[in-house]
């Protein structure tokens, strides 16, 4: 990016505004790609913890925190600077999850589910992908409906509905 900024400055100083605008477009594209990569990273973390929850049928405080933090970060990253539009619209999540994230999440979760007893191929056979995706979509939809201030309480109510959520709420193990 440093080279692009040097080229941008040079283009402006030399009056080559078309070149400068092309560099600005390139920088905007790089910025958007970085944001989308960050969103995907948090989405993968969300899916890993939903997979662990589904297979182990429990919810730990750490998993709940990871789910909550992932959703809050996704909300923060996904909204554009104009505060009115999104990088990923509500109807685009399912295909993103199916095409780019779920398989990596299953592979990564295999090291953690039941202390790594399943390899990624075995875990892939066990996981109900559709349920994981639907649960993730439910959580992601909250980011479009609730403010950053309201979201933690709404997330807590949704976490209780996960397998083992009532035990997590009451502190039972």
C-alpha positions, -999 to +999 in steps of 0.1 A: +000+000+000+029+023+006+039+022-031+003+030-041+004+061-019+037+072-033+023+067-069-009+086-059+010+116-046+032+116-077+002+114-101-015+143-083+016+165-083+021+158-120-015+165-128-023+130-140-057+129-123-070+099-142-040+079-130-046+092-095-083+082-096-073+047-108-050+044-078-077+056-054-100+029-069-073+003-064-068+014-027-106+012-021-106-023-035-077-033-013-095-018+017-127-037+009-109-070+005-092-065+039-125-058+055-141-089+039-112-111+050-117-099+086-154-105+084-147-141+071-122-147+099-148-137+125-174-158+106-151-188+108-147-183+146-185-181+149-190-213+130-163-232+149-180-225+182-215-234+167-200-267+155-185-274+190-218-265+205-237-288+181-215-318+185-208-315+222-243-304+231-231-279+256-222-242+258-192-229+278-187-194+289-157-191+265-177-204+236-205-179+244-180-151+245-164-161+212-199-163+195-209-129+210-176-112+201-176-126+166-211-113+160-203-079+175-171-076+154-190-087+122-216-060+129-189-034+133-169-044+103-198-050+079-213-015+080-198+009+056-186+044+066-219+059+054-236+039+082-264+030+057-251+001+036-232-031+042-203-049+026-223-081+030-261-078+027-284-100+047-293-123+018-256-129+009-244-147+040-257-182+032-237-185+000-206-170+016-208-195+044-214-225+021-189-215-006-160-200+014-162-207+052-179-238+064-153-264+053-124-244+068-145-240+100-151-278+102-114-285+096-104-260+123-131-272+147-118-308+144-088-299+166-111-286+193-143-307+193-142-334+220-105-325+224-096-335+189-111-370+189-124-365+153-103-356+123-118-331+098-132-359+076-150-376+105-163-343+119-175-334+084-197-365+084-211-357+119-219-320+116-254-310+104-242-282+081-277-269+075-284-265+112-251-247+117-257-224+088-293-216+099-281-209+134-253-186+121-278-168+098-301-162+128-272-146+147-261-126+117-296-113+111-295-097+145-267-074+134-291-057+109-319-053+135-302-042+167-279-014+176-245-021+191-259-011+225-289-035+222-270-064+206-253-079+237-286-085+255-303-099+224-273-122+218-275-135+254-312-144+248-302-162+216-273-180+232-296-195+259-315-212+230-284-231+219-278-267+232-266-263+268-276-227+268-299-230+299-270-246+318-247-218+307-273-192+319-276-207+353-239-215+356-246-253+359-220-276+343 
